[in-house]
Amino acid sequence: MSLSDDVDYYALLNVSRSSSAVEIRRSYRNLLTKEHPDKGGDPEKFAQIQRAYDVLSSDERRATYDQGGAAASRTVDEEFVDAFGGGSFSQKLREQEGRREHLADQIQVRQSADANSHTAGFEAWMRARGDAANVVYTSETMAEQFGVVKSSYEAVPLPPIRAYQVRCNSLAMGGVAAAKDALEIVSEAIPSELEWGEVLVNIRAAPVNPLDLYTVATGSAMAGGKDDAPEQPPFIAGHDALAVVVKIGPGVKNLAENDWVFPFKPKMGTWRSLAVWREKDVLKMPSDLMPAEYASMMREMCVAYRLLEDYGSLRPGDAVILNAANSTVGQVVIQLCTLLKLRTIALIRENESKPEEFEKTANWLKSLGATEVLPDAGSIKLELDKKRFFAKPKLGLDAVGGQSAVRLADALHEGCPLVIYGCMSNRAPTWPWGAWVSNELSVFGFNLRRWMNQNKKKVPSMLEALAKLVNADKLVINYTEYELSTEFDEAIDHALEDGRGTKIMLKVNDIGVTY
C-alpha cells in the first residue's frame, strides 16, 4: 500500500462525511491503538491514517478535501514548523519583522505634539494608575471581591462520598528525599454541597513532579508572589492534573459536566480522586484533545513551547543549551528543537556511584534528538571547544539554578539570553560582574501561569499545536502509571529514584466509598 490522495480518508478512519469533529477524533484514537506499528500494524497504512486525520481534523483542509481539491500538502510536523515563531522556522522566512521606533524618533514625535493637551494629560494619568486603570468592575468582579450572599442562591447537594487523597501531615525535615515519610493516603468526606462558583471534579491523571516533592519538603510552590506563601500542614499534595467535571454549582457559566479542566493555580491539591474547585481556578480544555496522561502534563509541555518561541530569536541551525535535560520539560524541548532543526546541548547530573547510568541516559536523550549530552559539571564552554562545537548556543534554559545556571551562562554566545524557569537546587545563581559587562549577559524569568493570564487568546492555538504533535507520535514523554488508592507508596518510591528516566503518573480508577 502506498500513500495516495485517491484513498477515501473518511473510509480509512471508519467515519462518514457527516461525522462531527469529535466522532472523527475518537475514531482516530481507536485506530491508533489498533494500527500502530509497535502493535503489529502496517507502517504505511498507519502513515495514511495520520495523513487522513491531519486533513479531516482541520475545518479548512476538510472543506478543501470535500470539494475535490488536493489533500493537505503538509504533515503535522511541517504544519508545526510553519506556524512556530510566526513562520520564522519555515523555508520562507519572514525577514521583515516589526521595526521598533528609535528613541530619537520617539522624542521628536512627542516634542512636536502638544504636551499640555487634555488627551496627553489623561493618558499620562491613566498610565500613572498602573494595572488599576484597566480594571472594569462587573457583577462577577463584585461577587469575587465581596462574595455572594448565601441566601440569594440554592447550593447543589453532593452525594456522601469518602474520596482518596494524599495528605502532607508535616514538612519533610530531611528534604525531598524524605518526602514519603511526610505523606499519607487517607479517605476523607467531600463537601456536602457546592457553593457559588464551585464545581466537583474527578481527577483522572496526576503527574508526580519535582515541584510537588519540593512543596512537601518546604511548603513552598516556588510560584512567586502571594501564591508562594508556604503552606502549613496538613494539606493535600500535588499541583498538576487532568480532571473531568462531574457536577457544577450555582453561578458556574463556562463549564458543564464532562468538560476537561486543568488546575490553573499552584497548590490546589491534585493527588486525590475527587475535589471541589472554583470555576475561576481551572483552565478548560477540549475533551479528548489528547490522551489524559499527556493532558495532565500540559503545563510542562507549554513551558517548553513558550521558552523556544518567546526567547532568543532562534533560526534553524542555532543551538540551545539546557540543564535538567532528562526532565519532562527537557524532553519536550529536545524534541521540539529537532522538529525546528535546532541543535541541543543537553546537561544532566552524573551519578559518580553509577557511571553507567549517565551513558544510558545520554543515549536515550540522543534518540530524542539531542546533539550533545554532557555532565552538568566543570566548564561546559571548554567541553564544547574540545568537541569543536564552535557555534555558541543562542539560548540557555535553566531549571536548576546555582552553579548549573552559571555554567549555562558561561557557554552562551555574547548577548544571548538565559531563561530561568525553575530552581531544583533551591540556590540562586550568582554571576561575576564580567558576565554582565563583557558578555552582555541577559537573564529572564518565566512563569507560565502569568503568561497565560496575559495571553489568553494564544492559549488555544498552543494547546492544539502540541496536541497534534502528541497524537501523531511526534512528541513522546516516558511515563509509568500507578493507581492512586492502592499503589501510591510504590509510586513515590519510584519517583524518588535517582536517574529515573520516566514520569510517575498517578491514575484514578477508584474514586472512593459511599457512606
C-alpha distance (Angstrom), angle and dihedral (degrees) to the residues before:
residue distance angle dihedral
M1 . . .
S2 3.77 . .
L3 3.76 133.8 .
S4 3.78 110.3 -91.2
D5 3.77 137.1 160.9
D6 3.84 87.2 -136.6
V7 3.80 90.6 75.6
D8 3.80 113.8 104.1
Y9 3.78 102.0 -118.2
Y10 3.81 92.9 -163.2
A11 3.80 92.0 54.4
L12 3.80 90.3 45.0
L13 3.82 90.0 57.9
N14 3.83 93.3 40.8
V15 3.81 93.5 -119.3
S16 3.80 135.9 115.4
R17 3.80 128.5 -117.0
S18 3.80 89.5 -105.6
S19 3.81 94.0 53.9
S20 3.79 117.4 125.3
A21 3.80 124.3 -119.7
V22 3.82 89.8 -104.6
E23 3.81 92.3 52.7
I24 3.81 90.9 49.3
R25 3.80 91.8 48.9
R26 3.81 93.2 49.0
S27 3.79 92.9 47.9
Y28 3.80 89.6 49.2
R29 3.81 90.8 50.8
N30 3.83 90.2 51.7
L31 3.81 91.5 50.4
L32 3.81 91.0 50.0
T33 3.79 90.9 64.2
K34 3.82 93.6 44.5
E35 3.80 103.1 39.6
H36 3.81 102.6 34.8
P37 3.85 111.6 127.1
D38 3.81 90.1 -130.0
K39 3.81 87.0 63.6
G40 3.78 96.0 47.3
G41 3.80 99.1 -84.7
D42 3.82 126.1 143.5
P43 3.86 108.8 -94.7
E44 3.80 92.4 -146.8
K45 3.79 93.6 50.1
F46 3.80 89.4 46.2
A47 3.82 89.5 53.7
Q48 3.82 89.0 50.6
I49 3.81 90.8 51.3
Q50 3.80 90.5 51.8
R51 3.81 91.7 48.8
A52 3.82 90.6 48.1
Y53 3.79 91.2 52.3
D54 3.83 91.8 46.7
V55 3.81 88.1 57.6
L56 3.81 101.0 40.0
S57 3.82 95.6 42.2
S58 3.82 91.1 62.7
D59 3.82 116.8 72.1
E60 3.80 91.2 -150.1
R61 3.80 96.7 48.0
R62 3.80 91.9 41.2
A63 3.81 90.8 54.2
T64 3.81 90.2 50.3
Y65 3.79 90.9 48.8
D66 3.83 92.4 48.1
Q67 3.80 89.6 52.6
G68 3.79 90.6 56.5
G69 3.81 95.2 -105.6
A70 3.78 125.1 137.8
A71 3.78 114.6 -64.6
A72 3.79 116.7 -112.1
S73 3.78 108.9 -57.7
R74 3.79 94.7 -155.0
T75 3.78 130.1 71.9
V76 3.81 122.2 -139.3
D77 3.79 93.3 -95.3
E78 3.84 92.2 45.3
E79 3.80 89.6 50.9
F80 3.82 90.4 49.5
V81 3.80 92.5 50.4
D82 3.82 92.5 47.4
A83 3.81 92.3 51.4
F84 3.82 99.3 39.2
G85 3.79 116.9 102.8
G86 3.79 93.3 1.8
G87 3.80 91.0 -61.1
S88 3.80 95.9 -54.1
F89 3.82 90.7 131.4
S90 3.81 96.1 49.7
Q91 3.77 121.5 97.8
K92 3.80 90.2 -105.5
L93 3.79 97.9 62.2
R94 3.76 118.2 -156.7
E95 3.76 99.0 -125.5
Q96 3.79 95.9 173.0
E97 3.78 107.1 75.1
G98 3.78 125.4 174.2
R99 3.81 107.7 -72.2
R100 3.79 116.8 -136.2
E101 3.76 119.3 -135.4
H102 3.78 114.5 -106.4
L103 3.78 114.5 -116.0
A104 3.82 91.2 -116.9
D105 3.81 90.2 54.5
Q106 3.78 91.3 50.2
I107 3.82 91.8 50.4
Q108 3.80 92.0 49.2
V109 3.81 92.3 50.2
R110 3.78 93.2 47.9
Q111 3.80 93.3 47.0
S112 3.79 91.4 51.3
A113 3.81 91.1 53.1
D114 3.76 121.9 80.1
A115 3.80 100.9 -96.6
N116 3.80 90.5 -169.0
S117 3.79 96.0 54.3
H118 3.80 119.6 122.2
T119 3.84 91.2 -117.1
A120 3.80 93.5 53.1
G121 3.79 91.3 48.1
F122 3.81 93.0 48.1
E123 3.82 92.0 49.6
A124 3.80 90.9 49.8
W125 3.82 89.9 50.3
M126 3.81 91.5 50.2
R127 3.79 91.8 50.6
A128 3.80 90.5 48.6
R129 3.81 89.4 58.6
G130 3.82 91.3 61.8
D131 3.79 117.8 -163.1
A132 3.80 92.5 -9.3
A133 3.82 89.4 70.8
N134 3.81 91.7 70.8
V135 3.80 98.9 45.2
V136 3.80 114.2 116.0
Y137 3.79 113.3 -165.0
T138 3.80 112.6 -138.1
S139 3.79 133.3 164.0
E140 3.82 88.2 -92.4
T141 3.81 91.6 51.9
M142 3.79 90.8 50.7
A143 3.82 91.8 46.8
E144 3.79 90.6 51.6
Q145 3.80 93.6 47.1
F146 3.79 99.7 41.8
G147 3.80 103.3 18.4
V148 3.81 130.6 -126.2
V149 3.78 122.5 -79.5
K150 3.80 105.7 -109.3
S151 3.79 93.1 -139.6
S152 3.83 90.3 60.5
Y153 3.83 94.8 69.1
E154 3.78 139.9 33.2
A155 3.81 115.9 -116.5
V156 3.81 117.6 -132.0
P157 3.84 112.8 -118.2
L158 3.81 119.2 -130.5
P159 3.81 128.2 -152.7
P160 3.83 117.2 -102.2
I161 3.81 102.4 -98.5
R162 3.78 130.5 158.5
A163 3.81 103.6 -145.9
Y164 3.79 127.6 -161.2
Q165 3.79 117.5 -108.9
V166 3.79 137.4 166.9
R167 3.79 108.5 -126.4
C168 3.80 126.1 -163.0
N169 3.79 104.4 -144.5
S170 3.80 97.2 -179.0
L171 3.78 137.0 -1.1
A172 3.81 113.8 -88.2
M173 3.79 101.3 -105.0
G174 3.80 90.8 -166.5
G175 3.81 92.2 57.7
V176 3.79 127.1 -118.3
A177 3.83 92.0 -30.5
A178 3.82 89.0 63.8
A179 3.81 95.2 46.2
K180 3.81 93.2 112.4
D181 3.81 91.8 61.7
A182 3.81 90.7 58.4
L183 3.82 95.4 49.9
E184 3.78 129.6 82.7
I185 3.80 130.6 175.7
V186 3.78 110.3 -134.8
S187 3.79 139.7 168.5
E188 3.82 114.1 -121.0
A189 3.79 132.5 174.1
I190 3.81 115.7 -105.9
P191 3.85 117.7 -129.7
S192 3.79 115.0 -74.0
E193 3.82 93.9 -124.9
L194 3.78 145.2 8.0
E195 3.78 116.8 -107.8
W196 3.82 128.2 -155.9
G197 3.80 113.0 -45.1
E198 3.83 95.5 2.9
V199 3.81 130.6 128.0
L200 3.80 132.8 -167.5
V201 3.80 111.5 -131.2
N202 3.78 134.9 -172.4
I203 3.81 112.4 -140.2
R204 3.81 108.1 -135.1
A205 3.83 101.8 177.5
A206 3.81 131.6 4.8
P207 3.82 122.9 -178.8
V208 3.81 123.2 -142.3
N209 3.82 104.7 -125.7
P210 3.83 131.7 -177.1
L211 3.81 86.7 -113.4
D212 3.82 90.3 59.7
L213 3.81 92.7 53.5
Y214 3.81 91.4 43.4
T215 3.81 89.6 54.9
V216 3.81 90.9 50.9
A217 3.81 89.1 52.6
T218 3.83 98.3 44.0
G219 3.81 108.8 11.8
S220 3.81 89.2 -123.3
A221 3.82 126.5 115.7
M222 3.82 93.7 -161.5
A223 3.80 87.2 -130.5
G224 3.78 97.3 130.7
G225 3.80 127.9 -130.9
K226 3.79 123.1 36.4
D227 3.83 92.6 -23.0
D228 3.81 90.3 63.5
A229 3.82 95.1 66.7
P230 3.83 103.5 124.5
E231 3.79 114.6 -102.9
Q232 3.76 117.8 -123.1
P233 3.82 116.9 -136.6
P234 2.90 136.8 -77.6
F235 3.82 97.4 60.3
I236 3.79 136.7 134.5
A237 3.81 113.4 -102.7
G238 3.80 128.7 -130.8
H239 3.81 136.4 66.4
D240 3.83 108.6 -158.6
A241 3.80 132.3 50.4
L242 3.77 146.3 135.6
A243 3.81 109.7 -115.7
V244 3.80 134.7 -179.9
V245 3.81 121.9 -141.5
V246 3.82 110.1 -116.4
K247 3.81 100.7 174.6
I248 3.81 135.7 1.9
G249 3.78 127.2 -141.8
P250 3.80 132.1 -143.9
G251 3.80 116.6 -63.5
V252 3.83 94.3 24.6
K253 3.82 107.9 135.7
N254 3.80 110.7 164.3
L255 3.81 102.9 40.1
A256 3.78 132.4 70.8
E257 3.79 135.7 -179.1
N258 3.84 114.0 -70.3
D259 3.83 92.9 22.6
W260 3.79 115.9 140.2
V261 3.81 115.6 -123.2
F262 3.78 137.1 -178.9
P263 3.85 123.7 -155.4
F264 3.79 107.8 -103.7
K265 3.81 97.7 -168.4
P266 3.81 130.1 57.3
K267 3.80 122.2 -110.4
M268 3.82 96.5 29.4
G269 3.81 92.0 136.7
T270 3.80 106.9 -116.5
W271 3.80 101.4 173.7
R272 3.79 94.2 94.2
S273 3.78 140.1 82.4
L274 3.83 100.4 -120.3
A275 3.79 131.2 21.4
V276 3.79 139.3 175.1
W277 3.81 109.8 -137.0
R278 3.77 135.1 169.8
E279 3.79 116.8 -105.4
K280 3.79 92.2 -126.7
D281 3.83 91.3 56.2
V282 3.81 96.2 61.1
L283 3.79 135.0 69.6
K284 3.81 116.4 -135.3
M285 3.79 117.1 -138.9
P286 3.82 131.1 -178.5
S287 3.80 112.9 -84.8
D288 3.80 114.9 -110.4
L289 3.81 89.2 14.1
M290 3.80 88.7 142.3
P291 3.82 136.5 -28.4
A292 3.81 110.9 -49.2
E293 3.82 92.1 -119.1
Y294 3.80 91.4 58.8
A295 3.80 92.4 42.5
S296 3.82 88.5 57.1
M297 3.83 88.2 57.4
M298 3.81 92.5 49.7
R299 3.81 94.1 116.7
E300 3.80 93.3 59.5
M301 3.81 93.4 44.5
C302 3.80 90.8 50.0
V303 3.83 91.1 49.3
A304 3.82 90.5 55.2
Y305 3.81 91.4 47.3
R306 3.80 94.5 50.0
L307 3.82 94.9 44.5
L308 3.80 90.5 58.8
E309 3.80 97.7 40.3
D310 3.81 99.6 43.1
Y311 3.80 103.9 40.9
G312 3.78 139.0 54.0
S313 3.85 100.9 16.4
L314 3.79 86.2 -112.1
R315 3.80 126.0 -162.7
P316 3.83 131.4 -170.5
G317 3.81 109.7 -73.5
D318 3.82 95.1 29.9
A319 3.80 119.2 123.3
V320 3.81 129.4 -123.2
I321 3.81 122.3 -161.7
L322 3.82 121.6 -158.8
N323 3.79 139.2 169.4
A324 3.83 126.6 -143.6
A325 3.80 84.0 38.1
N326 3.81 93.2 165.9
S327 3.82 91.1 60.4
T328 3.80 120.2 101.4
V329 3.81 92.0 -101.4
G330 3.80 89.4 47.2
Q331 3.81 92.9 51.6
V332 3.81 91.5 50.2
V333 3.82 93.0 46.1
I334 3.81 91.0 52.8
Q335 3.81 93.2 49.3
L336 3.82 93.9 46.0
C337 3.81 90.0 48.7
T338 3.81 89.3 52.7
L339 3.82 90.4 54.1
L340 3.82 90.3 47.4
K341 3.83 93.1 47.2
L342 3.81 91.9 -116.4
R343 3.81 120.3 144.2
T344 3.80 118.1 -125.5
I345 3.79 131.0 -151.9
A346 3.79 106.0 -161.0
L347 3.81 121.0 -160.1
I348 3.81 120.9 -162.1
R349 3.79 134.7 171.3
E350 3.78 116.3 -97.0
N351 3.80 117.6 -136.9
E352 3.82 104.4 -145.0
S353 3.80 92.1 -161.4
K354 3.82 91.6 53.3
P355 3.83 107.7 35.0
E356 3.81 90.9 164.2
E357 3.81 89.4 65.9
F358 3.82 91.2 65.3
E359 3.80 92.6 55.6
K360 3.79 91.2 47.3
T361 3.81 92.9 50.6
A362 3.81 92.3 43.5
N363 3.81 91.8 54.3
W364 3.81 90.5 48.5
L365 3.84 92.9 51.1
K366 3.81 90.2 47.5
S367 3.80 88.6 53.4
L368 3.81 86.6 57.5
G369 3.80 89.7 53.2
A370 3.82 106.4 -89.5
T371 3.82 111.3 155.2
E372 3.82 96.5 -155.9
V373 3.81 130.8 9.8
L374 3.81 116.1 -162.3
P375 3.81 136.4 173.1
D376 3.80 112.0 -99.1
A377 3.80 93.3 -119.0
G378 3.80 141.3 90.1
S379 3.79 120.3 8.2
I380 3.80 112.9 -22.0
K381 3.79 89.1 -173.5
L382 3.82 91.7 60.6
E383 3.82 92.0 44.7
L384 3.81 90.8 54.0
D385 3.81 90.4 48.7
K386 3.82 89.8 53.0
K387 3.80 89.2 52.7
R388 3.84 90.1 47.7
F389 3.79 90.1 -118.3
F390 3.79 90.6 150.9
A391 3.84 100.8 159.8
K392 3.80 98.5 86.7
P393 3.82 118.8 -137.0
K394 3.81 115.7 -90.0
L395 3.82 95.0 -154.7
G396 3.81 134.0 34.4
L397 3.83 122.8 -161.1
D398 3.81 117.3 -161.9
A399 3.80 126.0 -167.3
V400 3.80 97.6 153.9
G401 3.81 109.3 53.2
G402 3.81 124.5 -164.4
Q403 3.80 118.1 66.9
S404 3.79 92.0 -15.6
A405 3.81 90.1 66.2
V406 3.81 90.2 47.7
R407 3.81 89.8 54.1
L408 3.81 90.7 51.6
A409 3.79 92.5 50.7
D410 3.81 92.1 48.7
A411 3.82 90.9 55.7
L412 3.83 95.5 48.5
H413 3.79 125.8 105.0
E414 3.81 111.4 -102.2
G415 3.80 113.0 -82.3
C416 3.80 94.9 10.6
P417 3.81 121.4 129.8
L418 3.78 131.6 -102.9
V419 3.81 112.4 -157.0
I420 3.81 119.6 -157.0
Y421 3.81 113.2 -156.5
G422 3.82 100.6 156.2
C423 3.80 143.6 12.9
M424 3.80 110.6 -147.5
S425 3.81 92.2 165.0
N426 3.82 91.6 52.7
R427 3.82 86.8 -135.2
A428 3.78 123.8 118.5
P429 3.83 115.1 -131.0
T430 3.81 118.7 -116.9
W431 3.80 120.5 -159.3
P432 3.83 128.5 -163.1
W433 3.79 114.9 -112.8
G434 3.82 90.4 -109.0
A435 3.81 90.2 66.5
W436 3.81 89.5 59.6
V437 3.79 98.2 42.2
S438 3.81 107.4 28.4
N439 3.80 97.8 34.2
E440 3.83 95.9 32.3
L441 3.78 89.6 -131.9
S442 3.82 114.9 -159.8
V443 3.80 117.8 -164.4
F444 3.81 124.3 -170.2
G445 3.77 133.7 -179.0
F446 3.79 122.2 -141.7
N447 3.81 129.3 -156.3
L448 3.81 116.1 178.2
R449 3.79 96.9 -158.4
R450 3.80 91.2 53.9
W451 3.81 89.9 47.8
M452 3.81 91.1 51.2
N453 3.79 91.8 50.0
Q454 3.80 90.1 53.7
N455 3.84 97.0 40.5
K456 3.81 105.8 37.0
K457 3.81 93.4 147.7
K458 3.82 91.8 58.1
V459 3.81 95.5 52.2
P460 3.86 99.0 80.7
S461 3.81 94.1 52.0
M462 3.83 90.8 47.9
L463 3.82 91.7 50.8
E464 3.80 91.3 47.4
A465 3.81 92.8 49.6
L466 3.80 91.8 51.5
A467 3.82 92.8 44.2
K468 3.80 92.0 54.3
L469 3.79 90.9 53.1
V470 3.82 92.4 47.4
N471 3.81 94.1 47.5
A472 3.81 90.9 48.6
D473 3.84 92.1 49.8
K474 3.81 90.7 -115.8
L475 3.80 89.8 120.6
V476 3.81 116.9 44.8
I477 3.82 128.9 177.0
N478 3.81 121.6 -172.7
Y479 3.81 112.9 -128.4
T480 3.81 138.1 164.9
E481 3.82 120.9 -149.4
Y482 3.80 127.8 -137.1
E483 3.79 127.8 177.1
L484 3.82 109.7 -114.6
S485 3.81 98.9 -140.9
T486 3.82 99.2 44.4
E487 3.80 109.1 20.3
F488 3.79 104.4 38.1
D489 3.82 97.0 114.7
E490 3.80 91.0 51.8
A491 3.80 90.4 47.7
I492 3.82 92.9 54.4
D493 3.80 92.0 46.5
H494 3.80 88.5 54.5
A495 3.82 92.4 45.1
L496 3.82 90.6 55.0
E497 3.81 94.1 51.6
D498 3.81 115.4 116.3
G499 3.79 116.4 -120.9
R500 3.79 92.8 17.8
G501 3.81 110.1 165.9
T502 3.78 98.4 -165.2
K503 3.81 138.0 70.4
I504 3.81 113.9 -116.9
M505 3.80 111.1 -129.8
L506 3.82 125.4 -164.2
K507 3.82 109.9 -149.7
V508 3.81 123.9 -165.2
N509 3.80 115.9 -142.4
D510 3.82 96.1 146.8
I511 3.83 116.9 49.5
G512 3.82 96.1 -170.3
V513 3.80 142.1 -94.9
T514 3.80 130.9 -49.9
Y515 3.79 113.1 -132.0
